[in-house]
Amino acid sequence: MAKPSLSPLATDACTLLLDQGSHACRALIADTHGRLLGRCLVPVGTHADGVRVEQSPDEIIAALQQAISGALAESGVHASRLVAAALATQRSSIACWRRSDGVALGPMLSWQDRRAADWLAALAPDPDTLRRITGLVPSAHYGASKLRWCLDHLPEVRAAQGQGNLCMGPIASFLLARLLVGYPCKVDPANAARTLLWDLQRGDWSAPLLAQFGIPQTALPTTVPSRHLFGTLPLAGASVPLTVCTGDQSAALFAHGWPRPDSCYMNLGTGAFVQRPANTAPTSPPPGILTSVTWQDESGRLDVLEGTVNGAGAALDWLACSRDTETAQLIAHAETWLQHERAPPLFINGVGGLGAPYWAPNCPVLFEGDAEDGRTVASIAACTVAVLESIVFLLLENMDTMDRALGPAGRIVVSGGLSRLDGLCQRLADLSGLPVVRPGETEATAAGLAYLLTGTACPPTTPETCFMPRPAAALAARRARFRARLATHLALEDTTQPSSR
């Protein structure tokens, strides 16, 4: 598709960029050249028990509103100068709310939530049919089984459905309804496509899948393009049109301008995501790799091949919890440990269920050399390096699989919080044999929103860093052992849990 052609903004115009993430909500103010003038981050809590992972919809709304006020205050920009706003959200998280007033009818179920996994396994939808229609694989991480769980278990949801007053869908739709005037019930393609209910070819909800999952189409938001007048955001007496909505990973792809087909893009946050632009999606995508829509407007649509690593930052959270410390402490020491730990154990990274390209929800979470009683005998430094290396190994499994369909990539572009670790980026370069580029601005989601709103990429706050590949025989040997150990666990899962794949 062609790059979007946008009308020029006034020289004093500013834009509002909203990024709703797993751990925090961010608001940023950018000028007409994409330069960031102010930003504010407000943390949000998560309630998790290993299977259930949920957040408060009202807390997220309050955090976004607080972040907007903080960003405006830091920038010194009055709301009347804001000519457009954009929103990016977690794609596979869902919410239910009343159509008439936007009141939430239950918790937000995170993309990490797997409470409906057994129900989905019992339903046993045909993987080939799902893949052909949606580009996805059967997984409780996506929205369909979560929406069904809400209908089956939340009395408030059933009551609203009976009254014809139910809306349900991606968290993006709930946020739009609550933030904008008139409670609009709309959704963009990138978020709709993550429900396991959206037909990639038709660009709308799939009637056969809605029937199979028992989801009423009347409760789902209307699908509109990624660039659309979703509604107006009331701010300090001003009315700001919100004209871009997409998923967080979809926005991240555009952080530094229009994505290059020769590049492999990796965004490393709570989860890690690998994307390769595909101007023409392969008729038969490689096994285990997703086909995702990232952007659609009047000029066309851009699809990508995508892989997911569920246990990225989430795996560090798991390690911190198991060692009774804070994730921030692990990250603070990680660079030093990456330099000095020469022989870390292998980590079988099933945190959150093993994602692409294997899709093994019951993959174990363990370190090589664990004691028989399950105790980890390695030091916390060695374990942290092992977790980070497992993320690198899984990222490369996804990239290698994509290369077989699209041809070899020429470089890797990284973003997200974990990309700030030089030792992780160097390992990616050493094992892939490719240069790894880390742009100066690693807040990829917000930078991508700025580009999609204005057509101007954010200028980097610092120079980019390029990691060139170096010989790393010991690291390559650990990756080979990791692949062998992972294959053993996957074979065991196939034998003992035939319905889990």
C-alpha distance (Angstrom), angle and dihedral (degrees) to the residues before:
residue distance angle dihedral
M1 . . .
A2 3.79 . .
K3 3.76 121.5 .
P4 3.82 111.5 -96.9
S5 3.79 116.8 -93.1
L6 3.80 110.0 -140.3
S7 3.76 132.7 -170.0
P8 3.82 111.6 -111.0
L9 3.78 116.4 -102.5
A10 3.78 124.5 -129.9
T11 3.79 113.2 -91.1
D12 3.82 92.6 -113.4
A13 3.79 94.0 44.0
C14 3.78 122.0 121.3
T15 3.78 133.8 -168.6
L16 3.80 134.1 -145.2
L17 3.80 118.7 -133.6
L18 3.82 119.2 -164.2
D19 3.79 121.8 -166.6
Q20 3.81 118.5 -176.4
G21 3.78 108.3 -166.9
S22 3.78 139.0 171.7
H23 3.81 96.4 -92.6
A24 3.79 104.7 20.1
C25 3.78 147.9 10.1
R26 3.81 118.0 -122.7
A27 3.78 132.1 -163.3
L28 3.79 122.8 -170.7
I29 3.79 133.4 -177.2
A30 3.82 116.6 -146.1
D31 3.79 131.4 -176.3
T32 3.79 127.1 -132.7
H33 3.82 91.0 -83.1
G34 3.78 93.4 53.6
R35 3.81 94.1 -105.2
L36 3.79 113.4 147.6
L37 3.81 111.6 -122.0
G38 3.77 100.6 175.5
R39 3.77 140.9 -1.7
C40 3.77 139.6 -176.6
L41 3.80 131.0 -169.7
V42 3.81 122.3 -160.3
P43 3.82 118.2 -172.3
V44 3.80 120.4 -132.3
G45 3.77 126.8 -157.2
T46 3.79 127.1 -116.9
H47 3.80 127.1 -153.5
A48 3.80 110.9 -152.1
D49 3.79 137.8 161.7
G50 3.79 100.4 177.1
V51 3.81 95.4 -85.5
R52 3.78 104.2 33.7
V53 3.80 115.2 59.8
E54 3.78 115.1 174.1
Q55 3.79 142.2 153.9
S56 3.78 136.2 -160.5
P57 3.82 112.0 -98.1
D58 3.80 90.6 -154.7
E59 3.81 91.3 51.8
I60 3.81 89.7 52.5
I61 3.82 91.3 50.9
A62 3.80 91.0 48.7
A63 3.82 91.0 47.4
L64 3.81 91.9 51.5
Q65 3.79 91.7 49.3
Q66 3.80 91.6 47.9
A67 3.80 90.7 47.5
I68 3.82 91.3 51.5
S69 3.80 91.3 52.1
G70 3.79 91.4 47.1
A71 3.80 94.3 48.9
L72 3.80 92.6 48.7
A73 3.79 90.3 49.0
E74 3.80 93.5 49.8
S75 3.81 93.1 46.5
G76 3.79 95.5 45.4
V77 3.81 87.6 -135.6
H78 3.80 118.6 140.9
A79 3.78 115.9 -134.0
S80 3.82 90.0 -117.8
R81 3.84 88.8 71.3
L82 3.80 92.5 58.8
V83 3.79 108.1 103.1
A84 3.81 98.9 174.4
A85 3.80 142.3 7.6
A86 3.79 133.6 -154.8
L87 3.81 132.8 -161.8
A88 3.80 131.5 -155.7
T89 3.80 122.7 -176.6
Q90 3.79 144.3 174.0
R91 3.78 101.9 -76.5
S92 3.81 104.7 -146.4
S93 3.82 98.2 40.9
I94 3.81 115.6 104.9
A95 3.78 140.8 -161.6
C96 3.82 139.1 -175.0
W97 3.80 123.4 -142.5
R98 3.80 144.4 161.9
R99 3.78 112.6 -88.4
S100 3.81 93.1 -145.6
D101 3.81 99.1 57.0
G102 3.83 109.8 3.6
V103 3.81 94.0 -114.2
A104 3.81 111.4 159.2
L105 3.81 115.1 -117.3
G106 3.78 97.8 -160.2
P107 3.79 143.2 -18.1
M108 3.76 125.0 -46.6
L109 3.79 106.7 -104.7
S110 3.80 107.8 -139.7
W111 3.78 123.5 -132.9
Q112 3.81 84.7 -112.2
D113 3.83 92.1 59.0
R114 3.82 114.4 111.9
R115 3.80 102.4 172.9
A116 3.81 91.1 122.6
A117 3.81 95.5 49.7
D118 3.82 94.7 106.8
W119 3.81 91.2 47.7
L120 3.80 90.4 51.4
A121 3.80 92.0 48.0
A122 3.82 89.8 52.2
L123 3.81 91.3 48.4
A124 3.82 87.5 52.1
P125 3.83 99.2 -167.6
D126 3.78 113.0 -159.6
P127 3.83 107.4 -94.7
D128 3.80 94.3 -149.9
T129 3.81 92.0 52.6
L130 3.80 92.4 47.8
R131 3.79 91.4 47.9
R132 3.80 93.0 48.8
I133 3.82 93.6 49.1
T134 3.80 103.4 34.2
G135 3.81 107.0 18.1
L136 3.82 88.3 -125.6
V137 3.80 138.2 101.4
P138 3.83 127.3 -120.7
S139 3.80 103.9 -83.0
A140 3.79 136.0 147.6
H141 3.81 87.8 -137.4
Y142 3.82 89.0 77.9
G143 3.77 124.4 78.1
A144 3.81 106.1 -106.8
S145 3.80 99.9 76.6
K146 3.83 90.6 40.4
L147 3.82 90.7 54.5
R148 3.79 89.9 48.7
W149 3.81 90.2 50.4
C150 3.80 90.3 54.6
L151 3.81 91.8 50.9
D152 3.79 90.7 49.4
H153 3.81 100.1 42.6
L154 3.82 111.5 25.9
P155 3.84 114.3 76.8
E156 3.81 91.5 -163.8
V157 3.81 89.9 58.2
R158 3.80 93.3 49.2
A159 3.81 91.0 47.6
A160 3.79 92.5 51.9
Q161 3.79 90.2 48.1
G162 3.79 90.7 52.8
Q163 3.79 90.0 51.0
G164 3.81 92.9 48.7
N165 3.81 88.4 -117.0
L166 3.81 101.8 110.6
C167 3.78 127.1 120.1
M168 3.78 120.7 177.1
G169 3.77 135.2 164.9
P170 3.79 144.1 91.4
I171 3.80 116.3 -2.2
A172 3.82 87.4 -114.0
S173 3.81 90.0 68.7
F174 3.79 92.8 51.0
L175 3.80 92.1 49.7
L176 3.79 91.2 49.3
A177 3.80 90.5 50.1
R178 3.79 93.6 50.4
L179 3.80 99.3 39.6
L180 3.80 100.2 42.3
V181 3.79 131.6 68.1
G182 3.81 115.1 -95.4
Y183 3.84 99.1 18.6
P184 3.84 96.4 -96.6
C185 3.81 115.9 -158.0
K186 3.81 103.7 -146.7
V187 3.79 138.6 132.1
D188 3.79 136.4 -167.5
P189 3.83 123.3 -128.5
A190 3.83 97.1 -107.3
N191 3.79 92.5 57.2
A192 3.81 95.9 37.0
A193 3.80 90.6 51.9
R194 3.83 90.5 59.9
T195 3.80 93.9 64.7
L196 3.83 95.7 77.1
L197 3.82 85.4 -125.0
W198 3.82 102.2 85.0
D199 3.79 124.1 97.7
L200 3.82 109.5 -134.5
Q201 3.78 94.0 -158.7
R202 3.80 97.7 45.4
G203 3.78 94.3 38.2
D204 3.79 92.8 -135.7
W205 3.79 143.2 76.1
S206 3.80 115.9 -52.3
A207 3.81 111.3 -122.7
P208 3.85 93.6 -157.7
L209 3.82 92.6 51.7
L210 3.80 92.7 45.0
A211 3.79 88.2 54.1
Q212 3.80 93.2 46.8
F213 3.81 93.7 50.1
G214 3.80 94.0 38.4
I215 3.81 95.6 -123.1
P216 3.84 117.0 150.4
Q217 3.79 111.0 -130.1
T218 3.81 89.4 -150.2
A219 3.82 88.2 69.2
L220 3.81 95.6 50.4
P221 3.81 124.4 91.1
T222 3.78 122.1 -104.3
T223 3.81 112.8 -101.0
V224 3.81 114.7 -122.9
P225 3.85 132.0 167.4
S226 3.80 121.4 -77.0
R227 3.81 87.6 -109.9
H228 3.79 107.1 52.6
L229 3.78 139.8 122.8
F230 3.80 94.8 -96.7
G231 3.80 91.0 174.1
T232 3.78 142.0 -78.0
L233 3.78 127.0 -64.9
P234 3.82 113.8 -144.0
L235 3.82 110.5 -138.3
A236 3.80 126.7 168.5
G237 3.80 93.5 -33.6
A238 3.82 93.5 -42.5
S239 3.80 128.7 106.5
V240 3.79 111.9 -139.7
P241 3.82 117.8 -166.6
L242 3.82 112.6 -131.3
T243 3.80 102.9 -146.8
V244 3.83 105.9 162.6
C245 3.79 128.5 53.9
T246 3.79 126.1 165.5
G247 3.78 143.1 133.8
D248 3.78 122.8 -70.2
Q249 3.80 94.7 -116.1
S250 3.80 90.9 43.5
A251 3.80 90.8 55.0
A252 3.81 91.9 45.3
L253 3.79 89.8 61.3
F254 3.83 89.1 66.3
A255 3.80 96.5 46.2
H256 3.80 93.9 116.5
G257 3.79 101.0 28.3
W258 3.76 132.8 -77.2
P259 3.84 108.7 -7.3
R260 3.79 117.5 -107.0
P261 3.82 118.0 -128.1
D262 3.81 91.1 -139.4
S263 3.81 92.1 59.5
C264 3.78 132.3 84.4
Y265 3.81 110.6 -146.7
M266 3.81 120.6 -151.3
N267 3.80 121.9 -174.9
L268 3.80 111.0 -169.2
G269 3.79 115.6 -160.3
T270 3.81 133.8 115.4
G271 3.78 84.2 -33.3
A272 3.79 123.6 18.8
F273 3.79 121.7 -129.1
V274 3.80 130.6 -163.0
Q275 3.81 118.4 -159.2
R276 3.80 133.3 -177.6
P277 3.82 117.1 -174.8
A278 3.78 112.9 -124.4
N279 3.80 114.4 -166.9
T280 3.78 85.1 -170.7
A281 3.78 112.4 24.4
P282 3.82 113.0 -133.0
T283 3.78 112.6 -100.4
S284 3.81 88.0 -129.9
P285 3.82 109.9 31.0
P286 3.79 114.2 -153.9
P287 3.82 115.3 -86.7
G288 3.78 114.0 -83.8
I289 3.82 94.7 12.4
L290 3.79 120.4 113.2
T291 3.79 129.9 -132.9
S292 3.81 108.6 -139.3
V293 3.78 133.9 -177.3
T294 3.80 110.0 -135.9
W295 3.78 104.0 174.1
Q296 3.79 139.8 9.8
D297 3.78 130.7 177.2
E298 3.79 138.6 137.7
S299 3.81 91.4 -63.5
G300 3.79 95.1 57.2
R301 3.79 141.8 -91.1
L302 3.80 135.1 -64.5
D303 3.81 118.5 -147.7
V304 3.78 127.8 -172.2
L305 3.74 139.0 -167.0
E306 3.78 105.9 -117.9
G307 3.77 138.6 -168.4
T308 3.78 128.2 -171.9
V309 3.80 133.5 -149.2
N310 3.80 106.4 -165.4
G311 3.80 94.9 -169.9
A312 3.81 105.1 61.8
G313 3.81 113.8 108.4
A314 3.80 85.4 -4.1
A315 3.82 88.9 63.0
L316 3.80 90.5 54.5
D317 3.82 88.1 49.7
W318 3.81 88.3 52.9
L319 3.81 91.8 49.5
A320 3.81 92.5 47.9
C321 3.79 90.8 51.0
S322 3.81 92.6 48.0
R323 3.83 90.8 50.7
D324 3.82 94.9 42.1
T325 3.78 94.7 -118.7
E326 3.80 138.3 106.5
T327 3.79 126.1 -87.9
A328 3.79 89.0 -131.0
Q329 3.80 89.2 60.7
L330 3.80 91.6 53.9
I331 3.80 91.9 49.1
A332 3.81 91.6 46.5
H333 3.82 90.6 59.2
A334 3.79 98.1 31.3
E335 3.81 97.4 94.8
T336 3.80 92.6 54.3
W337 3.78 92.1 44.8
L338 3.80 91.6 49.2
Q339 3.81 88.5 56.1
H340 3.79 98.1 46.9
E341 3.82 108.6 30.1
R342 3.81 101.7 91.4
A343 3.81 101.1 172.5
P344 3.81 111.3 30.0
P345 3.81 118.7 171.5
L346 3.79 121.0 -106.2
F347 3.78 116.3 -95.8
I348 3.80 119.2 -150.6
N349 3.78 97.5 -147.6
G350 3.78 107.7 -151.7
V351 3.80 92.8 143.3
G352 3.79 106.8 144.6
G353 3.80 89.8 1.7
L354 3.78 122.7 -61.7
G355 3.80 108.9 -76.8
A356 3.80 132.2 -165.8
P357 2.91 134.3 27.3
Y358 3.84 93.7 11.0
W359 3.83 105.7 35.5
A360 3.78 96.5 -159.3
P361 3.84 107.3 157.3
N362 3.81 93.7 -174.6
C363 3.79 98.3 48.7
P364 3.83 108.1 139.3
V365 3.79 126.3 -110.8
L366 3.80 108.5 -136.2
F367 3.77 146.7 126.2
E368 3.78 122.7 -120.5
G369 3.80 107.5 -104.7
D370 3.81 96.7 27.9
A371 3.79 112.8 161.6
E372 3.80 119.0 -104.4
D373 3.81 90.6 -103.3
G374 3.82 89.8 55.6
R375 3.80 96.8 -102.4
T376 3.80 115.9 143.9
V377 3.79 109.2 -127.7
A378 3.82 98.8 -171.0
S379 3.80 121.8 94.4
I380 3.78 120.5 -96.7
A381 3.81 88.7 -111.4
A382 3.81 92.2 55.0
C383 3.79 91.4 44.4
T384 3.80 92.6 51.6
V385 3.80 90.9 52.0
A386 3.81 90.0 46.5
V387 3.81 90.9 53.9
L388 3.81 92.3 48.2
E389 3.80 92.0 47.8
S390 3.81 90.6 50.4
I391 3.82 88.1 57.0
V392 3.81 90.0 52.4
F393 3.82 91.6 47.7
L394 3.81 92.4 51.1
L395 3.81 93.5 45.2
L396 3.79 89.3 55.2
E397 3.80 92.6 48.0
N398 3.79 86.8 60.0
M399 3.79 95.1 44.1
D400 3.80 93.3 48.4
T401 3.80 90.5 51.2
M402 3.81 91.5 51.3
D403 3.79 91.5 47.8
R404 3.79 89.6 61.5
A405 3.82 89.4 60.4
L406 3.82 102.3 36.3
G407 3.79 102.9 24.3
P408 3.81 125.9 -106.9
A409 3.78 118.8 -39.1
G410 3.80 117.6 -124.7
R411 3.80 97.3 -143.9
I412 3.80 144.7 -2.7
V413 3.81 121.8 -122.1
V414 3.81 115.3 -160.4
S415 3.80 132.5 -165.2
G416 3.78 139.2 158.9
G417 3.78 132.8 72.2
L418 3.82 99.0 -60.3
S419 3.81 91.1 50.8
R420 3.81 87.3 74.8
L421 3.81 88.3 75.4
D422 3.81 107.1 95.4
G423 3.80 91.6 -162.5
L424 3.80 92.1 57.1
C425 3.82 92.8 48.1
Q426 3.81 91.5 47.9
R427 3.80 90.8 52.5
L428 3.81 89.7 52.3
A429 3.81 89.7 52.8
D430 3.80 94.5 45.0
L431 3.79 95.2 50.7
S432 3.82 97.9 38.8
G433 3.81 95.9 43.3
L434 3.82 87.4 -135.7
P435 3.79 133.7 112.6
V436 3.80 111.2 -100.2
V437 3.80 113.1 -146.3
R438 3.80 120.3 -158.1
P439 3.81 109.5 -172.0
G440 3.77 119.3 -143.0
E441 3.80 92.8 -110.0
T442 3.81 109.5 59.9
E443 3.83 95.3 174.4
A444 3.77 86.5 98.0
T445 3.80 100.2 167.9
A446 3.80 95.0 55.1
A447 3.81 92.4 41.8
G448 3.80 89.7 51.5
L449 3.80 91.6 50.9
A450 3.80 89.8 51.9
Y451 3.79 90.7 53.4
L452 3.80 93.6 46.6
L453 3.81 90.7 50.8
T454 3.79 99.0 45.2
G455 3.81 108.1 14.3
T456 3.81 88.1 -122.7
A457 3.79 121.4 112.4
C458 3.80 116.8 -132.7
P459 3.80 111.0 -103.6
P460 3.82 109.4 -117.4
T461 3.77 117.2 -100.6
T462 3.82 89.7 -145.6
P463 3.82 132.9 15.2
E464 3.78 117.2 -81.8
T465 3.79 119.3 -103.2
C466 3.79 122.8 -137.4
F467 3.81 120.5 -158.8
M468 3.78 112.4 -158.3
P469 3.82 120.7 -155.5
R470 3.78 119.0 -97.6
P471 3.82 132.7 -175.3
A472 3.83 109.2 -82.2
A473 3.79 109.2 168.6
A474 3.81 96.2 162.8
L475 3.81 91.8 49.8
A476 3.81 91.3 48.3
A477 3.79 89.3 50.6
R478 3.82 90.8 52.3
R479 3.79 89.7 51.1
A480 3.80 90.9 51.8
R481 3.81 90.4 50.4
F482 3.82 90.0 46.8
R483 3.79 91.6 53.9
A484 3.80 91.4 48.8
R485 3.81 93.5 48.6
L486 3.81 91.7 45.6
A487 3.81 90.7 50.8
T488 3.80 89.2 53.6
H489 3.81 92.5 52.6
L490 3.81 92.3 45.6
A491 3.81 90.9 51.2
L492 3.81 89.4 50.5
E493 3.79 90.9 50.4
D494 3.81 90.8 50.8
T495 3.79 88.9 53.2
T496 3.79 99.0 44.9
Q497 3.83 102.8 28.9
P498 3.81 106.8 35.3
S499 3.81 93.9 161.9
S500 3.79 96.4 51.7
R501 3.79 99.1 77.4
